[in-house]
Amino acid sequence: MESLFTHLGINWKLLLAQGANFFVLVLLLNYFLYKPLVNLINDRRQRIEQGLKNADDMDRKLSEIDELRKAEIMKGEREALAIIDQANKACQEDRGAILKTAAAEAETVKRKAEELSRRLMIREMEKMEAGAKSLLMNALSTAVQINPMSIDEKLINDAVDVVKSSIK
């Protein structure tokens, strides 16, 4: 067998040493390159999934706020109609004054309901904006591989403004 390797110009000791070197290289690459890359990809996938889940939660909360706003407006309108009916039944003589009072109370109730819904929407938008800023900072820092503190705050605010304008 050795004469066959010699006739073919193959040094079996050198071949064995190269095989061992190749095996060591494969082990080192697997340990120092492949596993860290797989872990990095899995971590990034988890962060993206969490961001998508957070976005879905914010969408759900926004639709709940919208439903609450509509319900409060409907409640205010029902209360206003009830007040108007009571005023019509209670006094025929002073109808003009009573109708003005009822309309003013109805408008007040409606304004209160609208103000409440506006405050609730602003509060949830602020929460969503903070979450979006955090998500954008994480996404940008991951995408460009830099320190999150060095990301320009104006860039993040511009991205949040774009998201806000698409929601409206």
N, C-alpha and C positions, 0 to 999 in steps of 0.2 A: 504494500500500500504506500509505503514511504517512497518507493521508487516511482510510483505513478505520480505522486505530488511533485517529485523532483523533476520528472520529464515534462510536466505541465508548467513548471516554473513557480510552483506554489510552495511557500515555506509554511509548514503546518504550525510551527510555533508562533509565527507572525499572524497567521489566520486565527489561531486560538486567542491571542492577545487582542486582536481587533474585535473579535466577537465579544470578549469580556468587556472591552471599552464601550462597545455599542450597547450592551445590556446595562452598564452603569449609566450611560448617557440617557437611556430611556427611563430608568428609575429616577434620575435627577430631574429630568424634564417633567415627568409625571408629578413629582412632589412639589417642585418649585414653580411650575408654570400652569399645568393643566388644572390641578385642584384649586388653586387660588382663583383662576379665571372662572371656573364653574361656580365657586362660592360667590364671586362678585356678581355674576349674571343672576344667580338665584336671589341674592339680596336686592338687586335692582328690580327684578320681577316682583318681589314682595312689596317694595315701596310703591311701584306703579299700581299694583292691585289695591293697595291701601288708599292711594290717591283717588283712584276711580271709585272706590267704595265711599270715601268722604264726599266726593262730588255727587254721587247718587243720594247720599243722606242730605246734603244741602238742597238738592232739587226737591226732595220729598218735603223738607221743612218749608221751603219756599211755597210749594203748592198748599201745604197746610195753612200757612199764613194767609194765602190768597183766599182759601175757603173761609177762614175765620173773619177776614175782612168783609167778604160778601155776606156772611151770616150777620155780622154786626150792622152792616148797612141795612139789610132786610129787617132786622129787629128794630132799628131806629125808625125805619119807614113805617113798620107796623105800629110802633108806639105813637108815632106822629098821627097816623090815621085814627087810632083809638082816641087820642086827645081831641082831635077835630070832631069826631062823632059825639063824644061826651059834651063838648061845648055846644054843639047844635041842639042836643036834647035838653040841656040844662036851662038855657035862657034864650027865648025868642026876642025879647026886648033889647038886650045888649049884645046882639049877635055880632056886630062889627068889632067891638072891643074883645069879645071872647075869641073870635076867629083870629084876630091879630096875636093874641096871647098864645093860642094853640100853635099857630104857624111859627112863632118865635121859639117856642119850646121844642117843636119838631125840628127846626133848623139847628137848635142847640144840641139836641140828642144826635142828630145826623152828624154835626160837626165833631162831637165827642167821639162818635163811632169811627168816623174817618180819621180823626187824630189818633185814636187808639190803634187802628189798623196801620196807619202810617208809622207810628212809633214802633210797633211790632215788626213791620217790614224793615225799617231802618236798623233795628237791633239785629235782626237775622242777617241783613246784608253786611253789617259790620263783622259779624261772626264769620260769614262766608268769605268776606274780603281778607280777614286775618288768616283763615285757613288756606285761601288761594295764594296769599303772599308766601306763606310757609311752604306750600306745595311747589310754587314756582321757584322759590329759592332753592329748595332741595333738588328740583328737576334741573335747574340751570347749573347748580354746582356739580351735580352728577354728570350732566351732559358735557360740560366743558372742563371738568376735573380741576376746579379751583376752590379755594377757601370760600365758604358762603359769606363771610364778612366782607370780602372784597368785591362782591357783586354790587353793581350800581343800584341804589335804591330807586332811582328814577326809572330804570328799566323794569323793575318789578312793578312799580306803581303804574307805568304805562300798560303793562300786560294785564294788570287787574282792571284798569279802566276799559280795556278792550273787552274783557269778559263781562264787565258790568253793562256795557252798551249792548252787547249781544243778548243779554237777559232781558233788557227793557224792550 
